Amino acid sequence: MTQSFEELMSRLEDIVGRLESNQLSLEQAIEAYQEGVTLAKQGHSRLADAERRIEEVTRGGERTPVDAEELLKKPRSEDEP
Amino acid sequence: MADAPFGMRRRGPSDPPLRASSSSSSNTTDTFVFSVGGLQRRLRAEVEKSFGVIHVGGEISSLTIHGVSGHAYFVLKDEQAQLRCVMWKEQVQRLRHKLDNGMEVIVYGRITVFEKSGQLQLTVQGVDRQGSGPAEEAWRALAEKLRLEGLTSPARKRRLPMLPRAVGVVTSKNGAALRDIVKTALRRDPFTRLLIAPTPVQGEGADLAIARTLLMLDDLRICDVIILARGGGSREDLWAFNSEVVARAVCACFAVVVTGVGHETDTSIADLVSDLSCSTPTAAAEHAIPVRAEIRNRFVVAENRLRRALRAEVTGRGRRLMRLEAKLTAQDPLRAMQRKSQLLDELTNRAERSLRIALGRRQQLLAVMTRRLARVEPRAKMAALGARIQILRAKQDHLLARHLVAAKQRLAEQVAGLEALSPLKVLARGYALATTEDHRVILRASQVAPGDRVNLRLSEGALTLRVEGELEIES
């Protein structure tokens, strides 16, 4: 099970804090650094792992892509039932 | 008031205790005495802590909207009591209905104690017109029911995910709310993934449609967050969001639900049970969709800090290592020994050198002394003196000898002269020598008188004669 983005982030910040505290042995510091770099990489890849995708989900759960520009161009109208 | 006994000031608890006074009240010293301000502060803290945000129903009266600040001040009253209320400009401006005296309302906000006057005061955050109709009654009943079930509890509310994989939107397909959300989403994160599930939000059956759409979208398990939104409308238009079925659907969602219903402070039932309620669809989108660049920046910052920290760690340790190494080599016994032996050599050399120099100087001195000593040696001096004595003695002997010869010769000559002059020789020639009794030679007749004895030496023998007188002799 992959960790959540929050876990990843807080783990990374924890590691940075511990590394900055100067209380680790050199081995621990290097280990922490490597883990931190790995986490940062994962974070970046998760951030990059996204593309703009807007879909419309219909009642049966089917998804069809929606063009954002089209959607935004629609004239402002009052809500309809 | 003016003649109140202020002679003895009562002090607050933080002030030093008062000296017991001889005045009327004897137990002043052990009674805790509040200052007025202290009591107000204490009351305010207590009130704010125990009540927090509350809803209060009543009628607006004594309304004034301050011309300069725009804040609204009014009194909320019912048959029994009155409550001072203040509503800040920003909240006043967001109201859909203008406030008016006599208006029946439910206000909500924080209750506090206004320090100056000591009066209770409600800082109003929102105002709901209080209908007396069945819809309002139903709203209150449902809110109470859900509250009792714990569904409105803050503990139930989940935090929004930092980076949702996808954000669902449940709203009307043609509403302004959808466009606001999409616009906001794209502005904050161009890579956002949106799943839009359109649903009618008003009219017959809208409550069921909303609930069904919400659950259908949630069942896909794609969205981490679902925005349930609807643009502004009248209180009646928003009724579906006050329905129990929608509330139950919201509570059942796996995704975190953010509501953005209406664009004012009206609270819907959906708002009460959602994880986060926002006043508008735009605000809901802003909370639900993170700014990706900001998050990326946090990673970049964290990476930089990591790198810096490790570098600092390593260089720090390196420096420490070098320091220790330097200390260690300084302490190396072999080196210390080498250094000591070198020192010893040096000292030896110096000692030898100075010894040699001292020795040389002494030798030189000795030579000088020896020479000087030799010069003053007594035997040599004596020998020299002896030689000199002999020379002088020889000289003396020679001189003496010469002298002696000369003297002998002179003596012989003298003796010869003497012999020629000897009176004996004269006597021999017939002369006699007359002398007085005391052996003085008599040269004149006057030297003797008649009767004196005279000695007369002859060439052979001598005679004693007596003077008879003087003869007259012809010259």
Interface residues (C-beta under 8 A of the other chain):
Chain A: S4 F5 E6 M9 L12 E13 I15 V16 L19 E20 N22 L24 L26 A29 I30 Y33 G36 V37 A40 G43 H44 R46 L47 A50 E51 R52 R53 I54 E55 E56 V57 R59 G61 R63 V66 A68 L71 L72 K74 R76 S77 E78 D79 E80 P81
Chain B: P161 M162 L163 G168 S172 N174 G175 A176 A177 L178 R179 V182 K183 L186 P190 F191 T192 R193 L194 L195 I196 A197 P198 P200 V201 Q202 G203 E204 A206 R212 T213 M216 L217 D219 L220 R230 G231 G233 D237 R292 I295 R296 R298 F299 A302 E303 R305 L306 R307 A309 L310 A312 E313 V314 G316 R317
